[in-house]
Amino acid sequence: MLRLLRFLIGVALLPLCMAISQALLDTLRSIPDTSTLLSPETRALLSGYFLWLGMWFFMPQPVRVYVAAHELTHALWGLLFGARVRNVRITSEGGSVRLSKANMLITLAPYFFPLYTVLVILLRFLLGLFLQPLPLPFLWLFLVGLTWSFHITFTVQSLLLNQPDIQEYGQIFSYTIIYLFNLAGVGLWIVCTTPVNFSVFSSAVLLHTVDVYVSVYDTVTLRSKDFYNTLLPALKKLIIRPAA
């Protein structure tokens, strides 16, 4: 029963995935035109992102580094929810961690929480408390792009495999949750590295969410009426037999 409920929730979230995707496109289109094609902040972010893509395709993959992030993310989110962490194992073939309890966020966190990106941001914040102005400001955005690209590439590769984490909550439910959280991350990077503010993004999300769900409701209602109008005469013919 619980698995069916998760499946239905996952299906119900599919229009939201579409709505937030459209909102992100609108947010990108709303970036003001400037004399330069891309801002220095955006160039730094994209430089790191595409550098990692090149490394991904042309260099050996640091699987152990990803496995460490994956298992440590399980452990970190477990600690956030009060779980006890035991037996963290990390190898180039895979890893594992034992937790005293688990939930959806603990299980799926490695697929939407870019651990190394968060560490870069925290380190930048801590150094900023002692160094003003912070040296090499664009280097931090470069590292954010690099680590974020690392997260995306390994996440996509992992999701193409048969992951026990995904099977535990069902594919439809897990994929929609992972997709939505990663989209939220993209929205955050856009807000942080462009002149667009958060209100523009949130307004676009609200507008498209309402539009998509209203459209889905209208379509389902229309199809239900068509089905009812088609099925009812057929049922009448089967139930009501002509008098002999």
Backbone as CSV, one residue per row, in Angstrom:
resi,resn,N_x,N_y,N_z,CA_x,CA_y,CA_z,C_x,C_y,C_z
1,MET,0.819,-1.202,0.000,0.000,0.000,0.000,0.865,1.269,0.000
2,LEU,1.926,1.244,0.843,2.821,2.395,0.918,3.543,2.615,-0.404
3,ARG,3.912,1.526,-1.046,4.603,1.640,-2.343,3.677,2.248,-3.392
4,LEU,2.406,1.856,-3.371,1.432,2.424,-4.300,1.254,3.917,-4.035
5,LEU,1.201,4.295,-2.761,1.053,5.709,-2.398,2.239,6.526,-2.910
6,ARG,3.446,5.986,-2.759,4.628,6.694,-3.270,4.572,6.834,-4.784
7,PHE,4.114,5.785,-5.442,3.984,5.847,-6.908,3.014,6.956,-7.308
8,LEU,1.883,7.034,-6.631,0.884,8.054,-6.957,1.414,9.458,-6.669
9,ILE,2.153,9.607,-5.572,2.755,10.911,-5.268,3.774,11.288,-6.346
10,GLY,4.568,10.307,-6.766,5.543,10.557,-7.828,4.873,11.010,-9.113
11,VAL,3.778,10.341,-9.485,3.031,10.733,-10.688,2.471,12.143,-10.525
12,ALA,1.957,12.438,-9.331,1.391,13.771,-9.074,2.455,14.861,-9.130
13,LEU,3.718,14.505,-8.869,4.794,15.489,-8.891,5.375,15.715,-10.288
14,LEU,5.037,14.858,-11.240,5.582,15.011,-12.589,5.231,16.366,-13.211
15,PRO,3.971,16.836,-13.102,3.684,18.185,-13.623,4.502,19.272,-12.936
16,LEU,4.801,19.097,-11.644,5.616,20.085,-10.942,7.025,20.129,-11.524
17,CYS,7.561,18.960,-11.897,8.873,18.925,-12.550,8.846,19.749,-13.835
18,MET,7.789,19.594,-14.608,7.651,20.358,-15.843,7.530,21.852,-15.548
19,ALA,6.751,22.194,-14.526,6.524,23.607,-14.191,7.827,24.289,-13.772
20,ILE,8.617,23.628,-12.918,9.861,24.248,-12.450,10.880,24.321,-13.582
21,SER,10.875,23.339,-14.475,11.756,23.413,-15.646,11.420,24.633,-16.488
22,GLN,10.133,24.863,-16.733,9.718,26.045,-17.491,10.063,27.329,-16.749
23,ALA,9.927,27.316,-15.425,10.265,28.498,-14.622,11.752,28.828,-14.732
24,LEU,12.596,27.794,-14.756,14.030,28.033,-14.908,14.345,28.666,-16.264
25,LEU,13.682,28.184,-17.316,13.891,28.770,-18.642,13.457,30.228,-18.664
26,ASP,12.317,30.520,-18.048,11.849,31.913,-17.970,12.826,32.778,-17.186
27,THR,13.375,32.229,-16.114,14.328,32.973,-15.295,15.589,33.296,-16.091
28,LEU,16.056,32.323,-16.869,17.229,32.565,-17.716,16.944,33.645,-18.757
29,ARG,15.729,33.613,-19.324,15.371,34.627,-20.335,15.247,36.018,-19.714
30,SER,14.977,36.081,-18.415,14.775,37.373,-17.761,16.073,38.048,-17.349
31,ILE,17.221,37.368,-17.547,18.503,37.983,-17.199,18.714,39.206,-18.079
32,PRO,18.958,40.366,-17.504,19.090,41.595,-18.309,20.220,41.507,-19.316
33,ASP,19.994,42.112,-20.483,21.015,42.185,-21.515,22.120,43.142,-21.079
34,THR,23.363,42.722,-21.251,24.499,43.594,-20.951,25.419,43.630,-22.167
35,SER,26.431,44.453,-22.089,27.364,44.567,-23.215,28.202,43.311,-23.380
36,THR,28.345,42.530,-22.296,29.097,41.283,-22.375,28.133,40.107,-22.458
37,LEU,28.569,39.053,-23.133,27.708,37.887,-23.319,27.383,37.221,-21.985
38,LEU,28.393,37.071,-21.128,28.203,36.447,-19.822,28.927,37.282,-18.773
39,SER,28.359,37.344,-17.581,29.018,38.073,-16.495,30.278,37.325,-16.075
40,PRO,31.241,38.020,-15.454,32.457,37.328,-14.972,32.135,36.189,-14.006
41,GLU,31.106,36.387,-13.162,30.719,35.332,-12.221,30.232,34.089,-12.949
42,THR,29.413,34.317,-13.991,28.889,33.187,-14.759,30.004,32.486,-15.508
43,ARG,30.932,33.238,-16.063,32.054,32.632,-16.787,32.903,31.773,-15.855
44,ALA,33.125,32.269,-14.635,33.912,31.482,-13.677,33.204,30.185,-13.321
45,LEU,31.887,30.277,-13.095,31.102,29.093,-12.751,31.114,28.080,-13.889
46,LEU,30.871,28.551,-15.113,30.813,27.655,-16.270,32.188,27.087,-16.611
47,SER,33.255,27.851,-16.349,34.599,27.337,-16.609,34.865,26.090,-15.783
48,GLY,34.516,26.161,-14.502,34.688,24.981,-13.656,33.803,23.841,-14.089
49,TYR,32.559,24.182,-14.475,31.601,23.148,-14.876,32.104,22.382,-16.100
50,PHE,32.529,23.114,-17.118,32.935,22.453,-18.367,34.325,21.837,-18.272
51,LEU,35.159,22.361,-17.386,36.444,21.708,-17.168,36.228,20.300,-16.633
52,TRP,35.303,20.169,-15.661,35.054,18.830,-15.135,34.459,17.913,-16.214
53,LEU,33.585,18.446,-17.059,33.030,17.615,-18.134,34.138,17.060,-19.022
54,GLY,35.123,17.910,-19.336,36.255,17.422,-20.119,37.038,16.353,-19.385
55,MET,37.260,16.560,-18.103,37.953,15.557,-17.294,37.154,14.272,-17.213
56,TRP,35.834,14.395,-17.144,34.952,13.224,-17.050,35.095,12.326,-18.276
57,PHE,35.158,12.938,-19.450,35.185,12.156,-20.687,36.583,11.696,-21.084
58,PHE,37.623,12.392,-20.648,38.949,12.103,-21.180,39.960,11.659,-20.125
59,MET,39.552,11.575,-18.878,40.470,11.137,-17.830,39.823,10.026,-17.009
60,PRO,40.624,9.229,-16.294,40.038,8.189,-15.434,39.111,8.806,-14.391
61,GLN,37.987,8.156,-14.153,37.010,8.690,-13.213,37.431,8.397,-11.769
62,PRO,37.431,9.411,-10.903,37.790,9.198,-9.487,36.621,8.592,-8.701
63,VAL,36.381,7.320,-8.942,35.203,6.657,-8.378,35.234,6.683,-6.853
64,ARG,36.417,6.447,-6.271,36.510,6.412,-4.813,36.118,7.767,-4.201
65,VAL,36.467,8.856,-4.888,36.118,10.198,-4.395,34.602,10.364,-4.381
66,TYR,33.928,9.852,-5.438,32.472,9.944,-5.465,31.843,9.040,-4.408
67,VAL,32.366,7.823,-4.267,31.822,6.900,-3.268,31.939,7.509,-1.872
68,ALA,33.067,8.173,-1.599,33.234,8.833,-0.303,32.154,9.891,-0.094
69,ALA,31.906,10.708,-1.132,30.864,11.744,-1.019,29.494,11.106,-0.816
70,HIS,29.226,10.036,-1.541,27.926,9.362,-1.469,27.652,8.847,-0.052
71,GLU,28.612,8.102,0.485,28.400,7.499,1.807,28.435,8.548,2.921
72,LEU,29.306,9.535,2.780,29.367,10.586,3.803,28.110,11.446,3.786
73,THR,27.487,11.586,2.620,26.225,12.325,2.553,25.123,11.557,3.270
74,HIS,25.059,10.234,3.052,24.125,9.411,3.835,24.359,9.642,5.333
75,ALA,25.628,9.595,5.734,25.960,9.731,7.158,25.593,11.117,7.677
76,LEU,25.906,12.157,6.904,25.608,13.527,7.340,24.107,13.735,7.526
77,TRP,23.319,13.326,6.556,21.870,13.493,6.678,21.302,12.592,7.766
78,GLY,21.929,11.435,7.982,21.512,10.598,9.095,21.724,11.308,10.419
79,LEU,22.889,11.957,10.571,23.165,12.706,11.796,22.178,13.858,11.988
80,LEU,21.818,14.515,10.874,20.860,15.616,10.961,19.509,15.147,11.497
81,PHE,19.171,13.887,11.222,17.890,13.350,11.683,18.049,12.491,12.937
82,GLY,19.203,12.583,13.578,19.381,11.914,14.857,19.754,10.451,14.778
83,ALA,20.231,9.990,13.643,20.620,8.586,13.508,22.051,8.384,14.020
84,ARG,22.352,7.184,14.466,23.714,6.813,14.834,24.397,6.210,13.619
85,VAL,25.615,6.632,13.378,26.360,6.206,12.186,27.407,5.184,12.600
86,ARG,27.441,4.063,11.871,28.420,3.017,12.161,28.925,2.423,10.848
87,ASN,30.163,1.949,10.881,30.737,1.138,9.803,30.644,1.817,8.428
88,VAL,31.288,2.954,8.282,31.379,3.593,6.967,32.474,2.879,6.179
89,ARG,32.116,2.351,5.023,33.079,1.617,4.183,33.136,2.275,2.815
90,ILE,34.372,2.572,2.359,34.564,3.263,1.081,35.650,2.533,0.293
91,THR,35.291,2.033,-0.899,36.254,1.418,-1.800,35.969,1.891,-3.211
92,SER,36.865,1.593,-4.127,36.653,1.984,-5.525,35.554,1.161,-6.183
93,GLU,35.173,0.037,-5.572,34.082,-0.786,-6.111,32.718,-0.395,-5.552
94,GLY,32.712,0.374,-4.485,31.445,0.761,-3.869,31.659,1.027,-2.386
95,GLY,30.582,1.326,-1.717,30.691,1.627,-0.296,29.400,1.342,0.431
96,SER,29.415,1.561,1.729,28.212,1.354,2.535,28.370,2.112,3.843
97,VAL,27.239,2.362,4.474,27.233,2.970,5.793,26.018,2.434,6.537
98,ARG,26.199,2.120,7.800,25.098,1.607,8.614,24.557,2.732,9.485
99,LEU,23.247,2.922,9.422,22.579,3.964,10.198,21.512,3.327,11.069
100,SER,21.296,3.917,12.241,20.294,3.361,13.160,18.871,3.609,12.668
101,LYS,18.694,4.560,11.760,17.382,4.787,11.158,17.569,5.464,9.810
102,ALA,16.519,5.450,9.014,16.593,6.048,7.685,15.233,6.628,7.322
103,ASN,15.249,7.560,6.396,14.016,8.094,5.823,14.284,8.481,4.377
104,MET,13.303,9.066,3.732,13.438,9.395,2.319,14.621,10.320,2.057
105,LEU,14.764,11.378,2.869,15.819,12.353,2.636,17.202,11.750,2.876
106,ILE,17.334,10.938,3.916,18.618,10.280,4.184,18.988,9.365,3.023
107,THR,18.017,8.619,2.523,18.283,7.651,1.467,18.612,8.309,0.135
108,LEU,17.893,9.370,-0.208,18.054,9.989,-1.531,19.014,11.177,-1.536
109,ALA,19.493,11.597,-0.371,20.335,12.797,-0.279,21.548,12.789,-1.213
110,PRO,22.274,11.672,-1.373,23.462,11.734,-2.238,23.159,12.105,-3.688
111,TYR,21.908,11.969,-4.105,21.561,12.255,-5.490,21.129,13.705,-5.711
112,PHE,20.904,14.447,-4.623,20.530,15.861,-4.802,21.366,16.808,-3.944
113,PHE,22.193,16.291,-3.060,22.998,17.140,-2.179,24.455,17.069,-2.619
114,PRO,24.973,18.110,-3.297,26.369,18.090,-3.780,27.344,18.380,-2.639
115,LEU,27.813,17.353,-1.975,28.596,17.504,-0.751,29.820,18.385,-0.956
116,TYR,30.595,18.127,-2.024,31.822,18.891,-2.224,31.522,20.355,-2.545
117,THR,30.427,20.604,-3.245,30.032,21.993,-3.523,29.686,22.711,-2.227
118,VAL,28.954,22.044,-1.362,28.590,22.640,-0.073,29.841,22.907,0.765
119,LEU,30.820,22.003,0.717,32.064,22.205,1.455,32.834,23.417,0.937
120,VAL,32.847,23.590,-0.386,33.506,24.768,-0.978,32.832,26.049,-0.482
121,ILE,31.500,26.062,-0.494,30.759,27.248,-0.062,30.997,27.536,1.418
122,LEU,31.009,26.486,2.245,31.254,26.677,3.678,32.675,27.189,3.939
123,LEU,33.644,26.648,3.193,35.027,27.097,3.362,35.171,28.562,2.954
124,ARG,34.519,28.930,1.862,34.552,30.322,1.420,33.926,31.244,2.477
125,PHE,32.829,30.786,3.063,32.158,31.588,4.095,33.048,31.755,5.329
126,LEU,33.691,30.677,5.759,34.540,30.734,6.953,35.747,31.637,6.726
127,LEU,36.375,31.534,5.552,37.514,32.399,5.255,37.079,33.854,5.170
128,GLY,35.851,34.067,4.680,35.336,35.426,4.575,35.155,36.093,5.918
129,LEU,35.040,35.302,6.991,34.925,35.878,8.333,36.236,36.503,8.805
130,PHE,37.363,36.029,8.227,38.674,36.495,8.675,39.415,37.316,7.627
131,LEU,39.067,37.125,6.358,39.762,37.832,5.280,38.782,38.696,4.512
132,GLN,38.993,39.997,4.558,38.162,40.936,3.808,39.057,41.985,3.139
133,PRO,39.015,42.101,1.805,38.209,41.269,0.898,38.834,39.895,0.694
134,LEU,38.011,38.931,0.360,38.485,37.565,0.156,39.298,37.503,-1.139
135,PRO,40.523,36.988,-1.100,41.320,36.916,-2.335,40.742,35.917,-3.330
136,LEU,41.018,36.168,-4.602,40.598,35.287,-5.704,39.103,34.952,-5.639
137,PRO,38.224,35.950,-5.696,36.786,35.670,-5.548,36.225,34.761,-6.638
138,PHE,36.759,34.878,-7.861,36.235,34.050,-8.949,36.683,32.595,-8.846
139,LEU,37.780,32.359,-8.108,38.229,30.978,-7.915,37.170,30.162,-7.193
140,TRP,36.466,30.777,-6.256,35.453,30.050,-5.489,34.278,29.659,-6.384
141,LEU,33.884,30.553,-7.278,32.815,30.209,-8.220,33.279,29.122,-9.184
142,PHE,34.546,29.184,-9.586,35.121,28.133,-10.431,35.032,26.780,-9.729
143,LEU,35.381,26.746,-8.438,35.331,25.494,-7.683,33.897,25.017,-7.478
144,VAL,32.964,25.952,-7.316,31.553,25.580,-7.220,31.112,24.902,-8.514
145,GLY,31.453,25.491,-9.663,31.095,24.879,-10.942,31.731,23.521,-11.130
146,LEU,33.008,23.401,-10.747,33.730,22.133,-10.887,33.090,21.037,-10.049
147,THR,32.838,21.318,-8.779,32.288,20.296,-7.881,30.826,20.000,-8.191
148,TRP,30.103,21.009,-8.634,28.708,20.785,-8.994,28.612,19.894,-10.227
149,SER,29.476,20.132,-11.213,29.520,19.276,-12.398,29.907,17.847,-12.012
150,PHE,30.837,17.707,-11.079,31.213,16.394,-10.543,29.980,15.682,-9.992
151,HIS,29.199,16.404,-9.207,27.976,15.831,-8.624,26.993,15.404,-9.704
152,ILE,26.757,16.256,-10.693,25.765,15.965,-11.733,26.171,14.739,-12.551
153,THR,27.425,14.689,-12.990,27.852,13.580,-13.859,27.781,12.240,-13.134
154,PHE,28.271,12.194,-11.910,28.232,10.933,-11.176,26.808,10.562,-10.772
155,THR,25.971,11.560,-10.498,24.581,11.263,-10.161,23.860,10.642,-11.346
156,VAL,24.029,11.221,-12.517,23.382,10.671,-13.724,23.874,9.250,-13.973
157,GLN,25.189,9.037,-13.859,25.731,7.693,-14.077,25.168,6.705,-13.057
158,SER,25.054,7.117,-11.801,24.532,6.231,-10.763,23.072,5.873,-11.011
159,LEU,22.288,6.857,-11.484,20.866,6.614,-11.693,20.614,5.688,-12.881
160,LEU,21.597,5.547,-13.752,21.451,4.620,-14.875,21.689,3.172,-14.450
161,LEU,22.196,2.998,-13.235,22.433,1.665,-12.694,21.283,1.274,-11.775
162,ASN,21.287,0.027,-11.357,20.239,-0.481,-10.466,20.611,-0.148,-9.025
163,GLN,20.159,1.020,-8.550,20.530,1.494,-7.229,19.516,1.030,-6.173
164,PRO,19.980,0.375,-5.102,19.059,-0.020,-4.025,18.338,1.179,-3.406
165,ASP,19.019,2.324,-3.328,18.379,3.527,-2.774,17.133,3.894,-3.561
166,ILE,17.225,3.789,-4.880,16.098,4.151,-5.746,15.000,3.106,-5.647
167,GLN,15.378,1.845,-5.629,14.391,0.772,-5.570,13.593,0.812,-4.266
168,GLU,14.224,1.289,-3.197,13.554,1.305,-1.893,12.302,2.169,-1.903
169,TYR,12.356,3.298,-2.619,11.212,4.216,-2.649,10.489,4.233,-3.993
170,GLY,10.913,3.394,-4.923,10.272,3.332,-6.230,10.875,4.347,-7.192
171,GLN,10.973,3.963,-8.446,11.669,4.802,-9.417,10.957,6.131,-9.666
172,ILE,9.651,6.103,-9.888,8.931,7.329,-10.208,9.048,8.333,-9.068
173,PHE,8.785,7.892,-7.859,8.860,8.781,-6.694,10.285,9.298,-6.503
174,SER,11.273,8.404,-6.544,12.661,8.808,-6.295,13.156,9.777,-7.357
175,TYR,12.891,9.468,-8.628,13.378,10.331,-9.705,12.767,11.722,-9.644
176,THR,11.484,11.816,-9.315,10.863,13.138,-9.244,11.446,13.954,-8.086
177,ILE,11.644,13.328,-6.947,12.226,14.029,-5.807,13.641,14.503,-6.135
178,ILE,14.437,13.619,-6.710,15.819,13.976,-7.063,15.838,15.101,-8.096
179,TYR,14.978,15.002,-9.088,14.930,16.020,-10.138,14.531,17.375,-9.557
180,LEU,13.532,17.390,-8.693,13.063,18.649,-8.117,14.136,19.302,-7.243
181,PHE,14.817,18.518,-6.434,15.851,19.092,-5.579,17.021,19.624,-6.406
182,ASN,17.383,18.905,-7.469,18.471,19.389,-8.312,18.071,20.647,-9.076
183,LEU,16.796,20.718,-9.501,16.322,21.949,-10.136,16.378,23.122,-9.173
184,ALA,16.040,22.872,-7.918,16.132,23.933,-6.912,17.576,24.424,-6.786
185,GLY,18.527,23.498,-6.888,19.940,23.886,-6.857,20.314,24.748,-8.047
186,VAL,19.823,24.388,-9.235,20.091,25.197,-10.434,19.530,26.604,-10.256
187,GLY,18.302,26.683,-9.742,17.698,27.981,-9.500,18.522,28.814,-8.536
188,LEU,19.064,28.176,-7.505,19.888,28.878,-6.525,21.151,29.437,-7.170
189,TRP,21.795,28.624,-8.027,23.017,29.115,-8.693,22.699,30.299,-9.609
190,ILE,21.558,30.238,-10.303,21.183,31.353,-11.192,20.990,32.636,-10.387
191,VAL,20.293,32.509,-9.266,20.040,33.685,-8.425,21.347,34.249,-7.862
192,CYS,22.282,33.355,-7.497,23.527,33.794,-6.862,24.537,34.376,-7.852
193,THR,24.444,34.020,-9.122,25.495,34.409,-10.078,24.996,35.337,-11.180
194,THR,23.750,35.763,-11.132,23.214,36.673,-12.142,22.455,37.806,-11.442
195,PRO,22.076,38.857,-12.193,21.296,39.945,-11.581,19.877,39.549,-11.188
196,VAL,19.427,38.370,-11.597,18.065,37.936,-11.270,17.947,37.683,-9.774
197,ASN,16.871,38.188,-9.161,16.683,37.947,-7.725,15.718,36.789,-7.491
198,PHE,15.629,36.383,-6.238,14.846,35.198,-5.898,13.365,35.379,-6.190
199,SER,12.850,36.593,-6.057,11.420,36.825,-6.287,11.032,36.535,-7.736
200,VAL,11.938,36.807,-8.674,11.663,36.510,-10.089,11.509,35.006,-10.285
201,PHE,12.435,34.248,-9.710,12.388,32.787,-9.845,11.160,32.208,-9.156
202,SER,10.884,32.645,-7.914,9.742,32.095,-7.177,8.420,32.452,-7.852
203,SER,8.320,33.654,-8.413,7.097,34.044,-9.116,6.886,33.176,-10.354
204,ALA,7.980,32.895,-11.070,7.882,32.041,-12.263,7.471,30.626,-11.879
205,VAL,8.008,30.125,-10.757,7.641,28.780,-10.286,6.150,28.730,-9.960
206,LEU,5.662,29.721,-9.231,4.249,29.747,-8.842,3.349,29.834,-10.062
207,LEU,3.688,30.705,-10.999,2.872,30.890,-12.204,2.780,29.604,-13.013
208,HIS,3.925,28.987,-13.268,3.919,27.775,-14.098,3.314,26.583,-13.355
209,THR,3.483,26.523,-12.052,2.871,25.426,-11.288,1.354,25.481,-11.384
210,VAL,0.791,26.661,-11.192,-0.664,26.819,-11.308,-1.124,26.482,-12.717
211,ASP,-0.424,26.995,-13.736,-0.813,26.752,-15.130,-0.785,25.268,-15.474
212,VAL,0.290,24.592,-15.055,0.444,23.172,-15.409,-0.616,22.328,-14.727
213,TYR,-0.860,22.562,-13.445,-1.837,21.732,-12.737,-3.269,22.031,-13.183
214,VAL,-3.555,23.279,-13.531,-4.871,23.598,-14.081,-5.053,22.905,-15.426
215,SER,-3.994,22.911,-16.237,-4.054,22.234,-17.536,-4.255,20.729,-17.365
216,VAL,-3.549,20.140,-16.408,-3.714,18.709,-16.140,-5.134,18.412,-15.673
217,TYR,-5.653,19.251,-14.783,-7.022,19.054,-14.278,-8.042,19.141,-15.415
218,ASP,-7.886,20.150,-16.274,-8.818,20.307,-17.402,-8.741,19.113,-18.345
219,THR,-7.540,18.632,-18.606,-7.365,17.489,-19.512,-7.979,16.232,-18.925
220,VAL,-7.710,15.971,-17.624,-8.264,14.782,-16.973,-9.783,14.852,-16.935
221,THR,-10.330,16.023,-16.641,-11.788,16.193,-16.593,-12.414,15.940,-17.955
222,LEU,-11.786,16.494,-18.988,-12.313,16.317,-20.340,-12.255,14.856,-20.766
223,ARG,-11.126,14.206,-20.505,-10.988,12.797,-20.893,-11.958,11.921,-20.106
224,SER,-12.164,12.261,-18.838,-13.101,11.481,-18.018,-14.517,11.591,-18.563
225,LYS,-14.907,12.795,-18.976,-16.238,12.978,-19.554,-16.388,12.206,-20.855
226,ASP,-15.345,12.256,-21.699,-15.388,11.509,-22.965,-15.509,10.012,-22.696
227,PHE,-14.720,9.532,-21.713,-14.767,8.110,-21.377,-16.138,7.724,-20.840
228,TYR,-16.683,8.577,-19.975,-18.000,8.311,-19.389,-19.077,8.281,-20.471
229,ASN,-19.039,9.247,-21.385,-20.044,9.325,-22.454,-19.929,8.172,-23.436
230,THR,-18.727,7.637,-23.564,-18.529,6.491,-24.459,-18.916,5.191,-23.773
231,LEU,-18.558,5.084,-22.481,-18.785,3.832,-21.762,-20.243,3.642,-21.370
232,LEU,-20.917,4.724,-20.998,-22.282,4.594,-20.478,-23.241,3.946,-21.484
233,PRO,-23.278,4.364,-22.757,-24.184,3.689,-23.701,-23.879,2.200,-23.861
234,ALA,-22.566,1.864,-23.837,-22.194,0.451,-23.966,-22.687,-0.353,-22.772
235,LEU,-22.584,0.221,-21.574,-23.069,-0.467,-20.376,-24.586,-0.633,-20.402
236,LYS,-25.262,0.383,-20.889,-26.717,0.302,-20.983,-27.143,-0.833,-21.906
237,LYS,-26.430,-0.994,-22.999,-26.753,-2.077,-23.933,-26.555,-3.448,-23.296
238,LEU,-25.528,-3.548,-22.447,-25.268,-4.845,-21.798,-26.256,-5.132,-20.691
239,ILE,-26.637,-4.100,-19.942,-27.487,-4.303,-18.766,-28.972,-4.336,-19.132
240,ILE,-29.382,-3.406,-19.969,-30.799,-3.312,-20.332,-31.034,-4.079,-21.632
241,ARG,-31.614,-5.220,-21.516,-31.892,-6.041,-22.698,-33.272,-5.661,-23.267
242,PRO,-33.383,-5.684,-24.556,-34.703,-5.382,-25.160,-35.756,-6.440,-24.810
243,ALA,-36.976,-5.982,-24.676,-38.066,-6.920,-24.339,-38.284,-7.925,-25.458
244,ALA,-38.589,-9.163,-25.042,-38.792,-10.225,-26.051,-40.107,-10.033,-26.767
